[in-house]
Amino acid sequence: MTQKQERMEWLDAMRGFTMLMVVAYHVSLISFGETPKTSAAMSLLVLFRMPLFFFVSGFVAYKASFDWNLQDTASLLWKKIRIQIVPTVIFLIAYLVIRRGNFGTEFIKAVESPYKYGYWFTLTLLYMFICYYALSLLLRKTRHQNIVWIVIWIASIAVYATAYMPKYFTYPRDYFWKVSSLIQLVIYFQFFLCGNLARRYWTGLQRVFESKWFFPILAVLAFVSCADILRWHTLRLMWTNLPRTLAMYTTMIVVLMFFRHYRDSFTKATAVGRWLQYVGTRTLDVYLLHYIFLPVMPFMGEWLNGNRPNFVLSISCSVAVAVVVIIFCLITSNILRISPLYSEHLFGRKK
């Protein structure tokens, strides 16, 4: 097996793990009725789950040999629009019909909310692809492209910071930014670009990962930043976002390094590797379906709150329920994929 194949195997497994953490977070939030302030699991999961998801999306979006001409770029963009928009609308409607009350009222609430009852992710990811493809097209003949992409990444972090400066920037509270979910693009596009840059500099980045002092320093920074966010709260107002941003990046990189370092354990030769890779290749299916299958278990939240703080207990319960939910999602996905029409238009896969 080549190094590239090994790398993609552990990357698929990591994507599957990230999907598991996303569903586990929603189990704690929606099924158990917990909040990040009361749940030992949620407060940590929220730091890296979505950043890592967008990081992987940016990582695999890099196409070294792709010819960024207008025709091919437009074709690639149309494919993304069709895959992201149609399934999102269909499954949002299905969720509202199955799980919510008055359809008309709930649909309006979903449209006006930046979170769309959880279905903001695919819309925001589409925004990221639009921005990335447009920038790639504009920069296709630019010299030192990677340096330009680094500048764009730094700029995206600066724009992200404005979302947490209500004294100076009011746009996050504007109706348009909420209805369009563009505020999520502002917050998470930096991680997409970070993943894309990681892929561009992957050879050198791996040497950094293998260096003697990188991981020890990274682990200390992750611990300190997480401790400040979860316990110390030394900074206030918009300055709180500094340790939070550091916590997101450091925990995300720790997970990345873990899967890369133990990549032999996440191949298809292992049971865990096969399962995580399978989930990793069906992330769209699971994300679109899992809201429909989330059980209502408020008694679990009450029980966990009565036994907190207990991270092991909280994360074990959330992950256990999440695994069951994912299994139901995969079974439903495979049933729907019997139809070539559904397979193509609901999940973007042609038979």
C-alpha positions in Angstrom: 0.0 0.0 0.0 1.3 3.4 -0.9 1.8 6.3 1.5 -1.0 8.2 -0.1 -3.5 5.3 0.3 -2.5 5.0 4.0 -3.0 8.7 4.5 -6.4 8.7 2.9 -7.5 5.8 5.0 -6.7 7.5 8.2 -8.2 10.7 6.9 -11.5 8.9 6.1 -11.4 7.4 9.6 -10.8 10.7 11.2 -13.7 12.2 9.2 -15.9 9.3 10.5 -14.7 10.0 14.1 -15.6 13.7 13.6 -19.1 12.7 12.5 -19.4 10.6 15.6 -18.5 13.6 17.7 -21.0 15.8 15.9 -23.8 13.3 16.6 -22.6 12.8 20.2 -22.8 16.6 20.7 -26.3 16.7 19.4 -27.3 13.8 21.5 -26.2 15.7 24.6 -27.8 18.9 23.4 -31.1 17.7 21.9 -31.7 14.2 23.3 -30.4 14.7 26.8 -31.4 18.4 27.0 -28.0 19.5 28.4 -26.0 22.7 27.8 -22.3 23.3 27.5 -22.4 24.8 31.0 -23.8 21.6 32.5 -22.4 18.9 30.3 -18.8 17.8 30.8 -18.7 16.3 27.2 -20.3 19.2 25.3 -18.0 21.8 26.6 -15.0 20.0 25.1 -16.6 18.6 21.9 -17.8 22.0 20.8 -14.2 23.2 20.6 -13.0 20.9 17.9 -15.8 19.0 16.2 -16.9 21.6 13.6 -13.4 23.1 13.1 -12.1 19.6 12.4 -14.9 18.9 10.0 -14.3 22.0 7.9 -10.5 21.4 8.2 -10.9 18.0 6.5 -13.2 19.5 3.9 -10.5 22.0 3.0 -7.8 19.3 3.1 -9.5 17.2 0.5 -10.7 20.2 -1.6 -7.1 20.9 -2.7 -6.6 19.5 -6.2 -2.9 19.9 -7.3 -3.5 18.9 -10.9 -6.9 20.6 -11.5 -7.0 23.1 -14.3 -8.8 26.1 -12.8 -10.4 27.3 -16.0 -13.9 28.9 -16.1 -15.6 25.9 -17.7 -14.2 23.2 -15.4 -14.6 25.4 -12.3 -18.3 26.2 -13.2 -18.9 22.4 -13.7 -17.4 21.6 -10.3 -19.3 24.4 -8.6 -22.6 23.2 -10.1 -22.0 19.7 -8.9 -21.5 21.1 -5.3 -24.6 23.2 -5.5 -26.7 20.3 -6.6 -25.3 18.0 -3.9 -25.5 20.5 -1.1 -28.8 22.4 -1.7 -31.3 19.7 -2.9 -30.7 17.2 -0.1 -30.6 19.9 2.6 -34.0 21.3 1.5 -35.5 17.8 1.3 -34.3 16.5 4.6 -35.1 19.8 6.4 -38.7 19.5 5.2 -38.7 15.8 6.3 -37.4 16.7 9.7 -40.0 19.5 10.2 -42.8 17.1 9.1 -41.6 14.2 11.3 -40.2 16.0 14.4 -41.7 19.5 14.7 -45.2 20.9 15.1 -47.0 23.3 12.7 -45.1 23.0 9.4 -45.6 26.5 8.1 -44.6 28.1 11.4 -41.6 25.8 11.9 -40.4 26.3 8.3 -40.4 30.1 8.7 -38.5 29.7 12.0 -35.9 27.5 10.3 -35.5 30.0 7.4 -35.0 32.9 9.8 -32.6 31.1 12.1 -28.9 31.0 11.2 -28.8 27.4 12.4 -31.8 26.1 10.3 -32.5 23.5 13.0 -29.0 22.1 12.4 -29.1 22.1 8.6 -26.8 25.2 8.4 -23.8 23.0 7.9 -24.3 22.0 4.3 -25.3 25.5 3.3 -22.2 26.9 5.0 -20.0 24.3 3.4 -21.4 25.3 0.0 -20.5 28.9 0.7 -16.9 27.8 1.5 -16.7 25.9 -1.8 -18.0 28.9 -3.7 -15.4 31.2 -2.1 -12.6 28.7 -2.6 -13.4 28.0 -6.2 -13.8 31.7 -7.0 -10.5 32.5 -5.4 -8.8 29.5 -7.1 -10.0 30.8 -10.4 -8.8 34.3 -9.8 -5.4 33.2 -8.5 -4.8 30.5 -11.1 -2.0 32.5 -12.8 -0.7 34.2 -9.7 2.9 33.6 -8.8 3.6 32.2 -5.3 0.0 31.1 -4.8 0.6 29.4 -1.5 1.9 32.6 0.0 -1.2 34.4 -1.2 -3.4 31.6 0.4 -1.6 32.1 3.7 -2.5 35.8 3.5 -6.1 35.0 2.8 -6.2 32.5 5.7 -4.8 35.2 8.1 -7.4 37.7 6.7 -10.2 35.1 7.4 -9.1 34.9 11.0 -9.2 38.7 11.3 -12.7 38.7 9.8 -13.7 36.0 12.2 -12.6 38.1 15.1 -15.0 40.9 14.1 -17.9 38.5 14.8 -17.0 38.7 18.5 -16.6 42.5 18.7 -20.2 43.7 19.1 -19.0 47.1 20.3 -17.4 47.7 16.9 -19.2 45.4 14.5 -23.0 45.0 14.5 -23.4 43.0 11.3 -23.7 39.5 13.0 -27.0 40.7 14.5 -28.4 41.9 11.1 -31.3 39.9 9.7 -29.6 39.2 6.4 -26.6 37.5 8.1 -28.9 35.3 10.2 -31.2 34.3 7.4 -28.4 33.5 5.0 -26.3 31.7 7.7 -23.3 33.7 6.3 -22.2 34.4 9.9 -21.3 30.7 10.1 -19.1 31.2 7.0 -17.3 34.1 8.8 -16.7 31.9 11.9 -15.6 28.6 10.2 -14.0 29.5 6.8 -10.6 29.9 8.5 -10.6 26.2 9.3 -11.4 25.2 5.7 -8.5 27.3 4.6 -6.3 25.9 7.3 -7.0 22.4 6.1 -6.3 23.4 2.5 -3.0 24.9 3.4 -2.1 21.8 5.4 -2.6 19.8 2.3 -0.4 22.1 0.3 2.4 22.0 2.8 1.7 18.4 3.9 5.3 17.1 3.5 6.8 19.9 5.6 4.0 19.8 8.1 4.6 16.1 8.7 8.2 16.9 9.6 6.9 19.5 12.1 4.7 16.8 13.6 7.6 14.5 14.0 9.8 17.1 15.7 10.8 16.5 19.3 9.1 19.5 20.9 6.1 20.2 18.8 3.6 17.9 20.4 4.6 18.6 24.0 4.2 22.3 23.4 1.0 21.8 21.6 -0.4 19.7 24.4 0.4 22.3 27.0 -1.2 25.1 24.9 -4.3 22.9 24.4 -4.5 22.2 28.1 -4.0 25.9 29.2 -6.4 27.3 26.6 -9.1 24.7 27.4 -8.7 25.2 31.1 -9.2 29.0 30.6 -12.3 28.5 28.5 -13.9 25.8 30.7 -12.6 26.8 34.2 -10.5 29.9 34.7 -12.3 32.5 32.6 -9.4 34.9 33.0 -10.4 37.1 30.0 -13.8 38.8 29.5 -16.0 40.1 26.7 -14.4 39.9 23.3 -11.0 38.9 24.7 -12.5 35.5 25.7 -12.3 34.6 22.1 -8.5 34.5 22.1 -8.1 31.4 24.3 -11.2 29.9 22.7 -9.6 30.2 19.2 -6.4 28.8 20.5 -8.3 25.9 22.1 -10.1 25.1 18.8 -6.8 25.0 16.8 -4.8 23.1 19.3 -7.4 20.4 20.0 -8.1 20.1 16.3 -4.4 19.5 15.6 -4.1 17.0 18.5 -6.8 14.9 16.9 -5.2 15.2 13.5 -1.8 14.1 14.9 -3.4 11.2 16.8 -5.0 9.7 13.7 -1.9 10.2 11.6 0.4 8.7 14.2 -1.8 5.6 14.7 -2.8 5.4 11.1 -2.0 1.6 11.0 -4.9 1.2 13.5 -7.4 2.9 11.2 -6.9 0.9 8.0 -9.5 -1.4 6.6 -7.6 -4.3 8.1 -9.0 -3.3 11.6 -12.7 -3.4 12.7 -12.5 0.2 14.1 -10.8 1.4 10.9 -13.4 -0.2 8.6 -16.3 1.2 10.6 -14.9 4.8 11.0 -14.0 4.8 7.3 -17.4 3.7 6.3 -19.0 6.5 8.4 -16.4 8.9 7.0 -17.5 8.2 3.4 -21.1 8.6 4.4 -20.9 11.8 6.4 -23.4 13.7 4.2 -25.9 10.8 4.7 -25.4 10.7 8.5 -25.6 14.5 8.9 -28.8 14.9 6.9 -30.5 12.0 8.6 -29.4 12.0 12.2 -31.7 14.9 13.4 -34.7 12.8 12.4 -33.5 9.8 14.6 -32.3 11.7 17.7 -34.2 10.2 20.7 -35.9 12.3 23.3 -34.2 11.4 26.6 -34.4 14.3 29.1 -34.1 11.9 32.0 -30.6 11.1 30.9 -29.7 14.8 31.2 -31.2 15.0 34.7 -29.2 11.9 35.7 -26.0 13.2 34.3 -26.5 16.6 35.9 -27.0 14.8 39.2 -23.7 13.0 38.8 -21.5 15.8 37.3 -18.9 16.7 36.7 -18.0 13.3 35.2 -16.5 13.5 31.7 -16.1 9.8 31.2 -19.8 9.1 32.1 -21.1 12.0 30.0 -19.1 11.2 26.9 -19.7 7.5 27.2 -23.5 8.0 27.3 -23.5 10.5 24.4 -21.2 8.4 22.2 -23.2 5.2 22.9 -26.5 6.8 21.8 -24.7 8.4 18.9 -23.5 5.1 17.6 -27.1 3.7 17.6 -28.3 6.9 15.8 -25.6 6.6 13.2 -26.5 2.9 12.6 -30.1 3.9 12.0 -28.9 6.6 9.6 -26.7 4.2 7.6 -29.5 1.6 7.4 -31.9 4.3 6.1 -29.3 5.6 3.7 -28.7 2.2 2.3 -32.4 1.6 1.8 -32.8 4.9 0.0 -29.8 4.2 -2.1 -31.6 1.2 -3.6 -33.1 3.8 -6.0 -30.4 5.3 -8.4 -32.5 8.5 -8.4 -32.4 8.9 -4.6 -28.7 7.9 -4.5 -27.8 10.6 -7.0 -30.0 13.4 -5.9 -30.2 12.8 -2.1 -26.6 11.8 -1.5 -24.7 12.9 -4.7 -23.6 9.3 -5.6 -24.4 7.8 -9.0 -24.8 4.1 -9.3 
